[in-house]
């Protein structure tokens, strides 16, 4: 896949993105066209985004063509789990030296593909172009094509040098590689009228395993997971699904939009966090598949699951009711976690909108109410100010913000990709309630907020 200026512009201005064409004037396309500034890659570069989107394909060898630091700094940052193959957990890199950079790294890449194939027999090899190998002009497409023909193995080039843009653009580059080289290259052994694809869900901490059993109970088959706990051959058969269900539209909207154009597969966007959102997911999927009996079974399943869930959550709701939290995350979680918190009686007093689409922001405003605070930027100073202003009881954010919570002397819960607890589906609601309850009622906070033994319990009075 040649990553030309036209291709980048196409990925940045996806017609499937609602916020691309609903805004007029200066704001049109602004959300997508914002790119990372040099030296400011805290949010992730395009290479990081592509690897995030593709590495969860578990039976594939992911080979980073560049200096070893590109592989070392990105590997293992997300807890995507597998129910089978573990080769995706192995870090492969060509580890270019100074000589390779001077004379070119194409021969070294070819040999690396051969070695990976001989030693590990993966279903395919995904090769990631990085900043260095893009700058020295290595022809990734030509090497991958030659290796694929020679070794009788799918070798997929992923043209994702970090300097081309942000992590979000990298997600779409990863999706574009799947569309060009993988999707549609195989046929499934059988199909059913109820085959769907899940797109944009990466099985963080095994979250997908809380949703799949619900669909299976209804007789709905997930033909392909893109890409959490996925298999290469399943992704190759994704074009035969009857419906695409987007879990995070900002990441892989280009896949859903182009699959609708090429294969006539409609798509919907859903959330898997919170009771109401899971109910809506089941109702909307069955309605879109157009089977009245399936819809009736979905209502029966929702009734049974929510009744059982209400019994389990009752003591947690009693203890969590009225608690106030600040939520600092991005994308679909910026509104879906609000819904989950509301289900538990928790009030979200502030949330971020940094990585959210215009539709995400509209949902946030509706869920937050008129007094809720939306933060476009969330520096530590800003978060501390918001926590103090709202008198929040807890901060829910990514791992790097835990020290901000400690400074504010309030509990913290990790909600981003580094977490080890699944929060999706009905079972995920129970897990979330346990984690919130355990953090909020930990006895450590009483000790932390008490004066130190050497400090007076009350401020001294002066004459």
Wavefront OBJ file of the C-alpha trace (Angstrom):
o trace
v 0.000 0.000 0.000
v 1.555 3.265 -1.131
v 0.960 5.977 1.457
v 0.626 9.044 -0.747
v -0.647 12.465 0.288
v -3.937 11.581 -1.376
v -4.278 8.378 0.637
v -3.572 10.198 3.915
v -6.151 12.844 3.041
v -8.669 10.110 2.220
v -8.135 8.494 5.623
v -8.395 11.838 7.414
v -11.651 12.800 5.697
v -13.664 9.612 5.849
v -17.247 10.168 4.626
v -18.326 7.533 7.139
v -17.227 9.874 9.953
v -20.309 11.862 10.946
v -18.215 14.807 12.190
v -16.500 15.161 8.796
v -19.524 16.356 6.893
v -21.956 17.715 9.467
v -19.802 20.700 10.375
v -19.562 23.710 8.129
v -17.028 26.508 7.675
v -13.775 26.585 9.616
v -14.652 23.643 11.835
v -15.225 21.206 8.962
v -12.820 18.236 9.092
v -10.860 19.887 11.922
v -11.137 16.932 14.276
v -9.639 14.540 11.752
v -6.989 16.801 10.284
v -5.244 17.559 13.547
v -1.891 15.754 13.398
v 0.851 15.228 15.934
v 3.447 17.982 16.137
v 7.156 17.026 15.974
v 8.407 16.171 19.437
v 4.868 15.859 20.833
v 4.024 12.184 20.376
v 2.670 11.530 23.869
v -0.673 10.512 22.412
v 1.001 8.013 20.080
v 2.322 8.133 16.516
v 0.964 6.468 13.379
v 3.181 3.405 13.856
v 1.850 3.014 17.399
v -1.726 3.297 16.115
v -1.226 0.708 13.374
v 0.314 -1.798 15.770
v -2.491 -1.214 18.294
v -5.053 -2.051 15.606
v -3.310 -5.119 14.155
v -1.256 -6.804 16.885
v -4.364 -8.391 18.526
v -4.541 -10.764 15.505
v -3.086 -13.593 17.527
v -1.758 -16.125 14.988
v 0.227 -13.541 13.005
v 3.926 -12.655 13.416
v 4.247 -8.867 13.706
v 7.633 -7.793 12.348
v 8.800 -4.209 12.915
v 11.180 -3.046 10.189
v 13.361 -0.457 11.868
v 15.657 0.149 14.849
v 14.959 -2.033 17.858
v 13.694 0.941 19.884
v 10.543 1.185 17.730
v 9.636 -2.353 18.718
v 10.807 -2.118 22.311
v 8.971 1.101 23.094
v 5.633 -0.108 21.734
v 5.423 -3.786 22.620
v 3.141 -5.052 25.354
v 1.527 -1.687 26.084
v -2.003 -3.058 25.615
v -3.455 -6.052 27.413
v -5.165 -7.712 24.432
v -5.771 -11.337 25.413
v -5.903 -14.483 23.290
v -7.918 -17.684 23.637
v -5.376 -19.623 21.580
v -2.212 -18.685 19.641
v 0.387 -16.588 21.468
v 2.778 -15.713 18.635
v 1.383 -12.161 18.620
v 3.017 -11.676 22.026
v 6.486 -12.192 20.553
v 8.321 -9.056 19.437
v 9.983 -9.402 16.018
v 12.195 -6.666 14.593
v 14.863 -6.315 11.925
v 16.930 -4.274 14.427
v 18.588 -2.046 11.839
v 22.146 -0.917 12.545
v 23.962 2.144 11.214
v 25.325 0.125 8.283
v 21.839 -1.084 7.386
v 20.601 2.488 7.385
v 23.447 3.556 5.084
v 23.222 0.640 2.645
v 19.506 -0.163 2.959
v 17.605 -2.755 4.984
v 15.665 -4.635 2.303
v 17.878 -7.761 2.271
v 17.804 -7.908 6.057
v 14.008 -7.668 6.017
v 13.719 -10.479 3.453
v 15.933 -12.735 5.580
v 13.955 -11.856 8.705
v 10.663 -12.857 7.059
v 12.220 -16.171 6.018
v 13.530 -16.852 9.518
v 10.196 -16.045 11.147
v 8.400 -18.337 8.717
v 10.821 -21.260 9.245
v 10.991 -21.031 13.035
v 7.421 -20.119 13.994
v 5.114 -21.030 11.055
v 2.691 -18.110 11.534
v -0.541 -17.803 9.583
v 0.898 -14.594 8.096
v 3.579 -11.969 8.676
v 2.668 -8.314 9.086
v 5.607 -5.985 8.383
v 5.515 -2.459 9.798
v 7.374 0.400 8.129
v 8.829 2.883 10.627
v 10.208 6.419 10.392
v 13.793 5.354 9.697
v 13.037 2.791 6.990
v 10.598 5.188 5.313
v 13.250 7.918 5.235
v 15.961 5.682 3.726
v 13.518 4.550 1.027
v 13.189 0.799 1.639
v 10.571 -0.613 -0.758
v 8.366 -2.448 1.724
v 5.728 -3.479 -0.812
v 8.255 -5.074 -3.187
v 10.027 -7.040 -0.431
v 6.750 -8.295 1.041
v 5.436 -9.371 -2.361
v 8.662 -11.213 -3.205
v 8.742 -12.941 0.187
v 5.079 -13.908 -0.056
v 5.589 -15.548 -3.449
v 8.834 -17.266 -2.455
v 7.702 -18.621 0.937
v 4.030 -19.277 0.050
v 2.909 -17.181 3.003
v 0.791 -14.011 3.255
v 3.175 -11.129 3.980
v 1.275 -7.891 4.595
v 3.043 -4.519 4.327
v 1.813 -1.918 6.817
v 3.044 1.496 5.694
v 2.940 3.230 9.059
v 5.941 5.531 9.640
v 5.295 7.464 12.814
v 5.892 10.883 11.318
v 2.861 10.767 8.972
v 0.424 11.534 11.781
v -1.308 10.608 14.988
v -2.244 7.310 16.562
v -5.768 7.636 15.194
v -4.435 7.924 11.638
v -2.276 4.863 12.334
v -5.392 2.899 13.341
v -6.911 3.670 9.958
v -3.682 2.797 8.131
v -3.841 -0.596 9.851
v -7.454 -0.995 8.743
v -6.494 0.007 5.199
v -3.825 -2.727 5.136
v -6.456 -5.300 6.149
v -8.810 -4.083 3.426
v -6.156 -4.191 0.717
v -4.333 -7.421 1.551
v -6.485 -9.570 3.866
v -10.279 -9.063 3.763
v -11.831 -11.003 0.880
v -8.849 -13.306 0.247
v -10.593 -16.416 1.628
v -14.083 -17.877 1.762
v -15.647 -19.218 4.989
v -16.505 -22.913 5.172
v -20.122 -21.978 5.840
v -22.238 -18.881 6.331
v -25.423 -18.161 8.282
v -28.020 -15.368 8.058
v -26.752 -14.152 11.426
v -23.033 -13.609 10.745
v -21.606 -10.322 12.020
v -18.191 -8.677 12.405
v -17.106 -6.787 15.513
v -14.843 -3.889 14.485
v -12.734 -1.707 16.779
v -12.771 -3.991 19.835
v -9.330 -5.266 20.905
v -10.265 -7.672 23.741
v -8.490 -5.607 26.393
v -8.349 -7.704 29.575
v -10.639 -10.222 27.836
v -13.609 -7.844 27.520
v -14.921 -9.459 24.355
v -15.440 -12.700 26.245
v -18.154 -10.958 28.257
v -20.074 -10.061 25.088
v -19.642 -13.088 22.801
v -21.681 -15.493 25.005
v -24.665 -13.119 24.815
v -24.583 -13.137 21.026
v -24.102 -16.913 20.966
v -27.185 -17.405 23.164
v -29.199 -15.607 20.477
v -27.694 -17.692 17.681
v -25.653 -14.788 16.277
v -22.228 -15.813 15.012
v -19.273 -13.429 15.130
v -17.654 -14.317 11.835
v -14.663 -12.057 12.378
v -13.306 -10.014 15.271
v -11.349 -6.997 14.080
v -9.140 -7.401 15.809
v -9.364 -8.618 19.424
v -8.513 -12.341 19.771
v -8.743 -12.582 15.963
v -7.347 -15.217 13.594
v -5.922 -14.253 10.226
v -8.175 -16.575 8.219
v -11.303 -15.292 10.008
v -10.408 -11.696 9.134
v -9.865 -12.823 5.519
v -13.476 -14.076 5.482
v -14.955 -10.902 6.992
v -16.504 -9.844 3.674
v -19.222 -12.503 4.020
v -20.796 -11.045 7.175
v -24.313 -9.625 7.114
v -23.582 -6.737 9.493
v -20.606 -4.809 10.865
v -20.860 -3.646 14.479
v -18.523 -0.751 15.236
v -17.345 -0.620 18.842
v -15.053 2.383 18.342
v -15.918 4.297 15.181
v -13.051 6.765 15.324
v -10.436 4.013 15.056
v -11.580 1.909 12.085
v -14.473 3.769 10.511
v -12.713 3.478 7.139
v -13.084 -0.308 7.282
v -16.819 -0.206 7.961
v -17.442 2.450 5.317
v -15.437 0.724 2.575
v -16.860 -2.707 3.376
v -20.317 -1.215 2.914
v -19.240 0.189 -0.461
v -17.450 -2.950 -1.684
v -19.517 -5.761 -0.192
v -22.838 -4.117 0.730
v -22.400 -4.791 4.462
v -24.283 -2.191 6.567
v -22.782 -1.032 9.849
v -23.953 0.355 13.176
v -22.037 1.877 16.085
v -22.604 0.468 19.559
v -21.098 0.476 23.049
v -20.418 -2.544 25.234
v -20.174 -0.657 28.557
v -23.142 -0.275 30.881
v -26.452 -2.107 31.200
v -28.441 0.215 28.945
v -25.781 0.192 26.237
v -25.482 -3.599 26.210
v -29.279 -3.844 26.001
v -29.222 -1.390 23.098
v -26.473 -3.394 21.383
v -28.539 -6.591 21.464
v -31.708 -4.830 20.325
v -30.055 -2.915 17.483
v -28.094 -5.902 16.154
v -31.163 -8.133 16.068
v -33.280 -5.351 14.539
v -30.694 -4.749 11.832
v -30.578 -8.471 11.007
v -34.333 -8.238 10.479
v -35.602 -11.395 12.181
v -38.694 -10.996 14.410
v -38.037 -14.250 16.269
v -34.457 -13.163 16.918
v -35.692 -9.860 18.322
v -38.127 -11.639 20.633
v -35.322 -13.877 21.929
v -33.193 -10.803 22.492
v -35.901 -9.242 24.674
v -36.193 -12.459 26.703
v -32.406 -12.583 27.145
v -32.256 -8.918 28.207
v -35.046 -9.448 30.738
v -33.371 -12.505 32.265
v -29.858 -11.041 32.337
v -30.870 -7.657 33.761
v -33.029 -9.261 36.471
v -30.093 -11.393 37.581
v -27.725 -8.427 37.303
v -29.967 -6.196 39.426
v -29.769 -8.693 42.274
v -25.968 -8.848 42.126
v -25.526 -5.073 41.784
v -28.037 -4.063 44.478
v -25.529 -3.847 47.379
v -22.998 -2.013 45.201
v -25.559 0.513 43.982
v -26.502 1.256 47.577
v -22.874 1.983 48.515
v -21.973 3.851 45.304
v -25.106 5.999 44.968
v -24.322 9.706 44.946
v -20.561 9.322 44.542
v -18.993 11.879 42.217
v -16.279 10.985 39.719
v -14.109 12.757 37.153
v -13.578 10.729 33.975
v -10.527 11.433 31.830
v -10.319 9.130 28.826
v -10.954 9.356 25.089
v -13.036 8.190 22.172
v -16.101 6.051 22.748
v -15.216 5.528 26.435
v -15.726 9.263 27.068
v -19.496 8.692 26.916
v -19.975 4.941 27.293
v -18.371 4.861 30.759
v -20.715 7.690 31.814
v -23.615 5.426 30.937
v -22.091 2.571 32.955
v -21.503 4.869 35.940
v -25.082 6.147 35.793
v -26.291 2.548 35.930
v -24.539 2.261 39.300
v -25.953 5.525 40.652
v -22.652 7.365 40.265
v -22.614 10.966 39.074
v -19.962 11.853 36.471
v -19.228 15.538 37.143
v -16.567 16.014 34.456
v -15.167 14.132 31.473
v -12.688 14.661 28.657
v -13.467 15.219 25.002
v -9.923 15.336 23.590
v -10.182 12.254 21.380
v -13.935 12.323 20.874
v -15.881 12.857 17.655
v -18.654 15.430 17.384
v -21.202 12.650 17.936
v -19.296 11.505 21.032
v -19.438 15.088 22.359
v -23.183 15.294 21.727
v -23.708 12.100 23.724
v -21.458 13.411 26.505
v -23.490 16.637 26.807
v -26.724 14.677 26.975
v -25.422 12.303 29.658
v -23.583 14.900 31.738
v -26.357 17.436 31.999
v -26.021 21.211 32.177
v -23.670 21.283 35.189
v -21.176 18.726 33.858
v -17.724 19.857 32.753
v -16.195 18.826 29.406
v -12.399 19.083 29.295
v -10.711 19.452 25.917
v -7.275 19.367 27.574
v -6.460 17.630 30.816
v -3.072 18.546 32.231
v -2.371 17.533 35.827
v -2.999 21.119 36.931
v -6.337 21.233 35.115
v -7.446 17.880 36.533
v -6.574 18.976 40.076
v -8.579 22.183 39.585
v -11.602 20.258 38.283
v -11.393 17.699 41.110
v -11.314 20.487 43.691
v -14.113 22.464 42.001
v -16.479 19.494 41.668
v -15.533 17.898 45.021
v -15.057 14.618 43.193
v -14.697 11.379 45.143
v -12.659 9.566 42.480
v -10.665 9.927 39.244
v -11.131 7.375 36.455
v -8.457 7.729 33.776
v -5.440 6.151 32.092
v -2.513 4.821 34.085
v -0.297 7.879 33.707
v -2.854 9.987 35.602
v -2.788 7.943 38.796
v -0.247 10.277 40.373
v -2.609 13.199 39.841
v -5.236 11.327 41.849
v -2.706 10.657 44.599
v -1.886 14.386 44.749
v -5.602 15.097 45.144
v -5.825 12.336 47.784
v -8.690 10.591 46.066
v -9.049 6.997 44.754
v -8.071 6.158 41.190
v -9.285 3.524 38.696
v -7.421 2.678 35.487
v -9.853 2.557 32.562
v -7.479 2.563 29.574
v -5.620 -0.157 27.694
v -3.203 -0.978 30.551
v -5.985 -2.264 32.801
v -6.291 -5.870 33.934
v -10.035 -5.997 34.599
v -12.750 -6.354 31.914
v -15.635 -3.892 32.161
v -17.694 -4.885 29.096
v -21.031 -6.693 29.040
v -23.197 -7.581 32.016
v -20.375 -9.451 33.762
v -18.155 -6.427 33.202
v -20.632 -4.244 35.106
v -20.211 -6.460 38.141
v -16.431 -6.275 37.794
v -16.553 -2.484 37.482
v -18.802 -2.189 40.529
v -16.386 -4.325 42.571
v -13.390 -2.241 41.495
v -15.132 1.072 42.187
v -16.386 -0.080 45.569
v -12.995 -1.487 46.562
v -11.171 1.698 45.584
v -13.649 4.154 47.132
v -13.971 2.344 50.462
v -10.343 1.365 50.928
v -9.255 2.293 54.493
v -6.066 3.818 53.120
v -7.885 7.033 52.162
v -8.868 7.789 55.731
v -5.206 7.503 56.688
v -3.983 9.543 53.709
v -6.353 12.417 54.504
v -5.522 12.477 58.191
v -2.841 14.891 59.460
v 0.621 13.387 59.821
v 1.640 12.572 63.418
v 4.007 15.556 63.464
v 1.343 17.975 62.199
v -1.188 19.685 64.458
v -4.729 18.396 64.038
v -5.958 21.983 63.676
v -4.231 25.110 62.441
v -2.614 27.176 65.212
v -4.433 30.273 66.392
v -2.446 33.484 66.455
v -3.082 36.385 68.832
l 1 2 3 4 5 6 7 8 9 10 11 12 13 14 15 16 17 18 19 20 21 22 23 24 25 26 27 28 29 30 31 32 33 34 35 36 37 38 39 40 41 42 43 44 45 46 47 48 49 50 51 52 53 54 55 56 57 58 59 60 61 62 63 64 65 66 67 68 69 70 71 72 73 74 75 76 77 78 79 80 81 82 83 84 85 86 87 88 89 90 91 92 93 94 95 96 97 98 99 100 101 102 103 104 105 106 107 108 109 110 111 112 113 114 115 116 117 118 119 120 121 122 123 124 125 126 127 128 129 130 131 132 133 134 135 136 137 138 139 140 141 142 143 144 145 146 147 148 149 150 151 152 153 154 155 156 157 158 159 160 161 162 163 164 165 166 167 168 169 170 171 172 173 174 175 176 177 178 179 180 181 182 183 184 185 186 187 188 189 190 191 192 193 194 195 196 197 198 199 200 201 202 203 204 205 206 207 208 209 210 211 212 213 214 215 216 217 218 219 220 221 222 223 224 225 226 227 228 229 230 231 232 233 234 235 236 237 238 239 240 241 242 243 244 245 246 247 248 249 250 251 252 253 254 255 256 257 258 259 260 261 262 263 264 265 266 267 268 269 270 271 272 273 274 275 276 277 278 279 280 281 282 283 284 285 286 287 288 289 290 291 292 293 294 295 296 297 298 299 300 301 302 303 304 305 306 307 308 309 310 311 312 313 314 315 316 317 318 319 320 321 322 323 324 325 326 327 328 329 330 331 332 333 334 335 336 337 338 339 340 341 342 343 344 345 346 347 348 349 350 351 352 353 354 355 356 357 358 359 360 361 362 363 364 365 366 367 368 369 370 371 372 373 374 375 376 377 378 379 380 381 382 383 384 385 386 387 388 389 390 391 392 393 394 395 396 397 398 399 400 401 402 403 404 405 406 407 408 409 410 411 412 413 414 415 416 417 418 419 420 421 422 423 424 425 426 427 428 429 430 431 432 433 434 435 436 437 438 439 440 441 442 443 444 445 446 447 448 449 450 451 452 453 454 455 456 457 458 459 460 461 462 463
